[in-house]
Each structure stands twice: as C-alpha cells, then as structure tokens.
C-alpha cells in the first residue's frame, strides 16, 4: 500500500519489477562465462552491464597490447638485422600502426559481440547497477530481486590522487592509450609491472622517446633477486629506466605556446630532476570496480584494499551468502584464465544440484610478461618457498646468455631458476627472463599441475637445437643439487 506524507505527496515504496533466480552484474570474461553456465539451468536469469559488452582483455588489455608489441617486434627485427648481414631501412607509419591495433582489436571483439547479440534481449540490461539497503538491484528504471547474485564488475586503472586534474589530456592509461590515432613523440611510463614494461618497450621500438619510472628497483613484480637483476640488465639495453625513483609532482606547462607534461622526481641517488614530454602513461595497476556497487548491503565485508573477505578461491562464493564475486572484481588473481575459470565455476554453483557442480580447480599460479626477453613466473615464488620452513628446496639454474639456440637467434640474454623440493623431487615453482619463456612457462605449469617429478620431466625428449634445451639444463641442475642418484629414484618409484 502506498504511503502518503502529511502534505499529501505520494511516498510509495518502490516495487520490485523483476524477480530472478540469478542476477549477474558485469559482462566481461568472468560474467559471460557465469551467464553461459547458469542459463543452462535457469531461465529466469539476467545479466547487467555498464559499458562495452566485450572483455577487458579484448578491448583494452591483452589483445591491443599484443598487437602493438607485434608491430614493435617487426620494427626491432628490421632495425637489428645488420648483425646477421641483412641491412634494412625502417620507416614507421604511426597512424597505420595504431589503426591496425584498433582494427584487429575490433575484429576480435566482434566475435564476442556476436555471441552477446545471440542472448535473449529480456535477459540483458545495459546500465549501471547499484545494490540498495534492501539488497535489491537498482538499474535504470528497474528494481530486481535475485535469489543469487554473481558480481563480475572487473577493474579499472588506478590513477594517483590529483594526477587526472594536473595532467588533463596528457594523462593516458591502458584504457585510453590504444585510442591514440598516431604514435606520440615522447612519453613517460609510470609503473614497471606487466602493462608498463610491455607498452614502454613496444613504443620505444616504434621510435617513441620513452622513459620508464618505478618506485622500487624491481620490474614485473619479480620476487627472485637474481632474475630481477637479470631482467633489468636485459631490458636496460633498450629502455631508459629510472628505478627506485620518487615522483613528487606532475603537471603540464606551456613553453613557447607549446604545452608539455612534466614529472618532478628524485632519482635513486636522491637527486631532484624533471622529465618533460608529450604524454604520461599511468601503469600503476588496476583496482576492482566494487566500492560503489553497494555490496555491503548484501552482507559482504571488504578489507582496506576493497577485497572481499571470506572469499572461496575455487568458486568466488562469499561465506554462507548466495553471493559470488569473480574475476578482477575480487582482486584475487587478475588474469584472464583465472577470471574465466572463476566465472565458469560460479555459473555452475548457482545451478540446482550444487553438490555436483562442475568446479574448475584453482589453476597453478602462472603469469607472463610479453616484453623481450619475456618474463615468466610459475607456481610458488621464491619468497613464498623461503617463508615455509617445511620446504627444503634447491634452485636449478641456467643462463641463456650463451645457450645454443639463443645465440643462433641473436636473443641471448636471460636466466631461468627452477625451485625443486628435496623431499618430493617435485617442482615447486620457477622464475625466468629469457627468449620463448612463455613456452617454458607452460611446460613447467603443466608439470606442477600434473604432479610430475624432476625425473619425469627429464625422461621426456628435448629436441636439438631448441630454446627448451635450456629447460633441460636447469632441470639437471635441480637433480644434481638434490643429490639423489637416478638408481635410487628408480628403486623408490618402482616400489611405491
């Protein structure tokens, strides 16, 4: 019944416009997978999305960045071919480079859009959702009551306080850089994580004057000091890097009617300096889009970094609530394959027979930075291993500076560390900078996932001459440091 105030104004309590079994908020990788799974069982389902109906990876992440890197690799190969006796003149058309990035990006996105267009219109809502104090979803003119809610609202680039106002149009993020219609003349990249490293090196190879800043003397978040130092050594031959620097101020200034961006900073020695250039790319990480959603009205608690507490890493379920937070929204492991698995699992869990839901197990930790040489981390990090007093480990090592195929290809800079467990003869993790690291990483991730021993790995063939022979060398080093002879391993294996 409608309530009226004393002056006769209608104060009607908003009525629920739709009741559903499952509501999914966010249509990125995790949300789309959740929707596809859940709609197999539930017909009364809705997916709500604000913004593009593709994915972060396709629209502003993995794909456009790799397209930029592909162009950069062509330029680099041509420029550096003289050492092979091949002399070439390189002319880079910045407009064509950026146009291809967008055209191919849009090509990939078209397949996702086509899938979404095939979903029933009454199950899609284009708008920004908010969860009110009654736990109902407000979006556009609708008020939705859902028995179960899957939140997959993704993430956005983090911009330090005040920088957007100070830099204005000179500020770029990974969400905006691929919309440039031409390559800039100069750019500062702030942040030496995966995004910062990849874009900084790619633009450098395409003729842009790039300076990379990072607050700590680390790149790609590497936890192994030897691998980190080697990565810096390999990358610094191309990149201008100010690692261990402190940025005190940013802004723009006009000189001779020409507007430039600037960064006031202290270098690693504490000396005050200033950088000036055309753009500043902020690559200081991404933050989940959850703070303004109203999840606290569902009983969800967030920590001081807006990460949901009591989160199941298998399914994204929040404690005993009928709430699932998956993909980048939960800030657990913001990688596409993790978001895909979490969305798939959450979509299965909301189906009626929850006990038999198809839950994808948490993947072996695995990350790749597609700079050159590539950087890979698999399994446990060295710091995690060292913190566990029960893990007696050894480190098998191989340098790619003089490895056969690496020298043939002219990309001989790199180092691989494999962390082996002495008690089990199993691989705990690995860290690497080097050529074709993505393939070595996949092999090691498969070995850890399938619980293969070091001997199992060494019993497989390694073709000559390949980069993978370096993996064999590192595995042999692990085995040697285990101080367990082959005969003893065979006896133990056959008796078990």
N, C-alpha and C positions, 0 to 999 in steps of 0.2 A: 504494500500500500504506500502511496506517495505521502510524504510528509510536507507540511507547509509551515513556513515561518510565521511569526506573528504579523508581519506585514503582507501576508498572503502570497509571497513568492514561492514558487514550487521548488522544493529541495528534494527532488526524487532521488532515491538511492539508485545508482547505476545498475542496470540489469545485465546479467550475463547474456551475451549474444550468441555464444557458441560453447558447447561442451565437447571435449575431445578426450580420447584415451591418451594420446601422446601429442605434445607440442614440442617442436624442435625450433630453437632460436639460433639462427646462423646457418648459412648455406655454403660454407667453404668445404674443404676436404672432409673434415670430421662430420659436419652436419649433413652433407649429401650422402655419405655412407650410412649414417644413422637412419636417415629417411628411407633409403632403399631397403634396408633390413626391416625396419619397423612396419613399413607399409605392406610387407608380405603377409602380415597377420592382422594388422589393424586397418580398417577402412576409415574410421573417424580419427584422422591424423592431420596435422597442419604443420607447415614449415614457414617460419617468418624470417625475413632477411632484410637488412638495411644496406644498400649499396649494390656492388656488382654481384651477379649470381654465378660467378665462376669460382676461382680459388685464389688465395694469396700467392701460392706458388706460380700459377699460370699468369696472373695479372701483373704482379709487382715483385715477384720473388725469383724462384729457381729458373724459370724459362727465359724471361727477358735478360736476366744477368748472364745466363749461359750463351744467349745469342750475342750479347756484347763481347763476351770472352772469345767466342768463335771468330768474330771479326778481328779481335786483337791478336789472336794466335796466327791468323793469316798474315797480318802485317808484320808480326815479330819474325815469323819464319822467313819472310822475304827479306827483311832488313838484316837478319843474321845469317844469311845463306852464303856470304862471301867465304867463310871458313871452310865450306865444302867445295870451293871453287866455282860457285854459282853466284854471279853478280847481277843484282836486280835494282831497279829504281822503283821506289814505292810512292804512290800518290794516294792519299786518303781523302775520300769524299765523306765528310762528316754527316751531311744531310742524308746521303744514301745509307750510311751505316745505321743511323738512328731510325730511318724509315723501315729498313729491313727488320730491325729489332721489333718495332711495333706491328709490322705486317705479319711476321711469323708468330709473334705473341698472340695476335688476334686470330690467327689460323688455329692455334692450339685451343684458344678459348672458345672458338665456335663449336667444337665438339661437346664441350661441357654445356654451353648454352642450348644446344640442340637436345641434349638429354633433359635439361630442366624444362624446356618448352613442351616435352612429352608428358610431363606430370600434369595431373588434372588441375585446372585453374582454381577450383574451390579448395584445394589443399595448399595453395601458395599465397602468401601475403607479403607484399612489398611495403615495408615500413619499419620504423624503429620501435622495438618492443620495450616495455617497462613493466616490472612486476610491482603491483601496488601492495599496500599493507595487508590486504585480504588474501594475498598470494595469487591474485588473478593477473592475467597478462593483458595489459593495455597496449593496443596497436591501432593506429588510425582511429576509426570510429568503433572499433570492436572491443569487447571485454570477454576474454576467453578463460574458461575454467578447464584445466588439464589435470588428469589423474597422475600423469608422469611427464616430467619436463627434461629435455636434453638441451643443455646450453653449449653452443659451439660458436661463440661470437668472435673467435680469433684474436688477433693482436694488432697493434698499431706502432709505428716508430716512436721511440722515446726522444723527446726534444727537451734539453735542459731549460729550466725556468728562464724566461725573458729572451731567449735566443730568437724566437719567432718574430717578436716585435723589433728587436735590434737589427736583424738581418733582412727581414722582409722577403722580397723576391729573390734575394741572393741565397736564401736557405733552401737546400734540397734534402730529401730523404729518399729511401729506397722506393717509396710510394710515388715519388714525383720525377725522379731523375730520368726515367725511360720515356717521359713525355717531352724531353728536350728535342727540338727539331734539328739541332746541329750540335756538333761537339764543341764544347767551350774551349777557350784558350788556356785557362788555368782553373785549378780547383784545389781546395783543401778538403781532405777527408778526415773526419774526427771519429776515431774508433778503429782498432785493428783486429776486430773479430772477422768472421767469415765474410759478411757483407762488405765491410770496409776494405779488406785485403783484395777481394775479388775485383771490386769496381776500381779501386786505386790502381792496381796493376794493369787492368784492361785499358783504362783510359790513358795511362802512361804509354802503353804500347801503341795506342792510336794517336799519339802525338800531343796529348794534353799535358801541360805542366802541372803535375800533381805533387802535393806534399801531404804525407800521412802523419797524423798526430795520435798518440795514445798515452794515457796517463801512467801506465806501467810499462816496464820493459819486457813485455810479452806480446806475442801475436797468436791469434786464433785460440786464445784461452788455453794454450798448451801448459800441461802440468809437469811435464818431464823437462828439466832444465837443459839437458843436452840436446834434446830435439828442438826446444825453443831457440836455443842459441844457434843451432844449425839452420833453422828456418830463417832467422834474422840474417844470417850470413848469406844464404842463398838469395833471399829476396832483395837485400840491400844493393845488390849489383845493378838492379834496375830502379828500385823505388827510393825516393827521398823520404826518409822516416825520421821523425822526432819522437822516439820512445822515451818514456819516463818524463814527459813534458807536462807542464801545468798551464792550462788555459785560464787566464784571469779575466779576459773580456773579449767580446766580439761585437761587430757592428759594421756599418758602412760609412764611407766618406767620399766626398767629391773633390777630385783634383783635376783642374783644367777642364771643367764641365764633364768629366768622366767619373762615373760612380763605380767604386770598388768596395769589395768586402775586405774586412781586416780581422785578424786574430792577434791579440796581445797574449804572449805566453812566456813562460820561463822554461828554458831547455833543461836537460838532465843535469847540467852543471850549475843551475840556478841563475843563469844569465838572462836578463829580460830582452825579448826580441819581438818583432812584429812580422806577421805574414800578410801579404796583400794579394788579392786575386779576384776572379770573377764570381765564383760560387763557393759555398761551404756545404759539403755533404755531411750531414749528421748521421753517423752509423754507430750510435751508442747503444744499440739493442732495441728490442721491441717489448711492449708491455701489453698484458692481456686486456681485452675490452670487456671488463666485467664490473668495474667500480660503480658505474652509473646505472646498471641494469636493475638493481633492487633485489639482488639475491638474498640479502639479509632478511627480507620479508618471507622467504621460504624456509628460514632456519639455517641458512648456510653461513658459516663463520669464515672470515678471511684473515690471513695473517698480515703483518705490517708491509708485505710486498704484494698484497692483493691476491695471494694464492689461497685457494680453498683448503680449509683444514679437513681432516678425516676423509681424505680422498683415496678411493681404491685405484691403484695404478693399473689394474687389469681392465677395469670397466669404466672408470670415471665416476662411479657411484659415490655419493656423499653420505657416509654413515648409514643410518637406517632410513634416510629420506628417499622419496621417489624422485630424486633429482640426480642428474648425471651432468658433469662438466667435463668436456672432452676437447682434445686438440689444443691449440695455442691458448684457449681460454683458461685452462687450468695451470698454465705456466710450468708444467712438469718437464717435458722434453719437447720443445717447439720445433719438431721436424715433421715433414710431410708423412713419411711412412708410419710414424707414431700416431699422428692425428688420424690417419686412415684406419689403423687397427683399433684405436680407441672408439672412433665413431661406429665402426662395424660391430664391435663388442657391445657398446651401449644400445645400438639398434636391436641387437639380439636379446639383450637383457629385458627390454620392456615388453617382449612378447610373453604370451600367457604361460608357457612352460619354461619358467626361468631356470629351473634346475638343469634342463637340457640345452640351455642357450649355448650357441657356438661362440665361445670366448677365445679370442686370439691371445696367446700368452704374450707377456711383455717381451719385446724384441731385445736382442743383445744390443747394448749401447753402441752406436756406430755413427760417426759423423765424418763428413768430407768437406774440405775447403778446396774449391776448384781454382786456386791460384796455380802458378807454375814456378817451382815444383809444387805438386799437390800436398795437402796436409790431411792426415787421417788419424782418427782415434777410434779404437775398438775395445769393447769390454771395459774392465776396470782400469782406472787411471793409476799412475804410479803412486800418487799421493793417497789414494784410497787403499791401495795394497799396503803401503807403508804404515797406515794407521791401524791395520788389522794385525795384531800381534800373533795370531794363529797362522798367518800365511807366511811360510818360509819360501821366499821367491829368489829367482835368478833372472838376470837380464841378458838375453841374447841380442847381439848387435851385428849390424852390417852397414858399411858405408857405401854409398852409391857414387862416390867421387871418382872411383877407378873401376867400377863394375863394367864388365864387358859390353853389354848391350847399351848401357847408359852412355858410354864413350862413343859407341858407334852412332848413336842418335844425337850426340852433342848436347845432352841434357844431364850431364854427370855432376849433380850436386844433390846430396841427400843423406839421410840416416834413418835406419829402422831399429827400433827397440821392441823386442817381444818379451813379455813378462811371463815366466813359467813357474808353476807351483812344484816344488821339490817333492812334496808328499804324494801328489797325484799324477805327475807327468802331464798335466793339462795346461792349456794356455789360459792365463787369467786376463790378459789384455795386451794391447800393443799401441805404440805411437810412432808416427812416421812422417817425415817430409821427404819427398822424392818423386821421381818420374813414375807414372802409372800407379800411383799409390791407391787410387780408387779400386783397382782390381785386386791388389794385395789385401786391401781392407776387406773386400767382400769374401775372399778366401778365408781370412782369419775369423771374420764374423760367423761364417758357416761352420768353421771348426769349433768355435766356442759354443755355438748353438747346438751342435750335434755331439758335443762332449768328446771330441776327438783328442787323442793324446798326441804328444810331440812325435812319437814313433809312428803313429798312424799317418801323420802329415808327411813324414819323411819317406814313408813307404809308397807315396804317390809319385808319379813321374813329373819331372821338371824339364821341360824342353830347352834345348840349347840352340842358339843363344837368345835368351829372353830376360826381361827385367825380373821375372819370377825366380830366376836362379839366385837372386839376392835374398829372396824369402827363404830358400833352402839353406843358404849360408847362415842366416840368423837362427833358423831352427836347429841347425847343427851346433851352433854356439850355445843355445839353450841346453841341448842334450849333453854337451861336453861339461857344462857348468853344473848340471845335475849330478854328475859323477856316478851315473848308473849305466853299467855296460849293457850292450844290446842283448847278450845272452841272458842276463838276469831279468831284463824286461820280458823276453820271450817266455821264460820259465814262469814268471808271475802271471802273464796273460793267459798261458795255456792251462794253468792250474786253477784259474778263477772260474 
